[in-house]
């Protein structure tokens, strides 16, 4: 059986070691989705510091035209 899941939102996990030196104003994008660029904000750095063991994701949303745009950073803690 095949289940089709329809969603306009995708999460791309970010390897923390790849962004260890990231600064406010730096740009993040998912490989293959270069048009969906996200500018790192101060609150993103605070989320990282406050949740050192949490997984970090770049959130992309698809608009009505099928184009993806960066919608923010999501932090998911494992409990």
C-alpha positions in Angstrom: 0.0 0.0 0.0 1.2 3.5 -0.8 0.2 6.6 1.2 0.5 10.0 -0.4 1.1 12.8 2.1 0.2 16.2 0.9 2.0 19.1 2.6 3.3 22.5 1.6 5.9 22.4 4.3 9.3 20.6 4.4 12.0 20.5 7.0 15.6 20.0 6.2 17.8 18.9 9.1 20.9 21.1 9.6 24.1 19.5 10.8 25.2 21.7 13.7 28.8 21.1 12.9 28.3 22.7 9.5 27.1 26.0 11.0 29.2 26.2 14.1 30.5 29.6 13.1 27.2 31.0 11.7 26.5 34.7 12.4 23.5 36.9 12.3 23.0 38.0 8.7 24.5 34.8 7.2 22.4 32.9 4.6 21.2 29.3 4.8 19.6 27.3 2.0 18.9 23.6 1.4 20.9 22.0 -1.4 18.7 21.9 -4.5 16.5 24.7 -3.2 18.8 27.7 -3.7 15.9 30.1 -4.4 14.7 29.5 -0.8 17.3 31.4 1.2 17.0 32.1 4.8 18.9 34.9 6.7 20.1 33.8 10.1 18.6 35.9 12.9 19.7 36.6 16.5 16.8 34.5 17.8 18.0 31.5 15.8 21.4 31.8 17.6 19.5 32.0 20.9 17.5 28.8 20.1 20.7 27.0 19.3 22.4 28.1 22.6 19.3 27.3 24.7 18.9 23.8 23.1 22.4 22.4 22.6 21.2 18.9 22.0 18.1 19.7 19.9 17.8 19.0 16.2 17.8 22.1 14.0 15.8 22.3 10.8 15.4 24.8 8.0 11.7 25.1 7.2 10.6 25.5 3.6 7.0 26.3 2.5 5.6 25.8 -1.0 3.4 28.6 -2.4 0.5 28.2 -4.8 2.8 28.4 -7.8 4.9 25.5 -6.5 7.9 27.6 -5.6 9.6 27.0 -2.2 10.6 29.8 0.1 12.4 29.7 3.4 10.0 30.1 6.3 12.4 30.0 9.3 14.4 27.8 11.6 12.7 25.1 13.7 14.3 23.5 16.8 13.0 20.1 17.9 14.0 18.6 21.2 14.1 14.9 21.8 12.4 13.9 24.9 
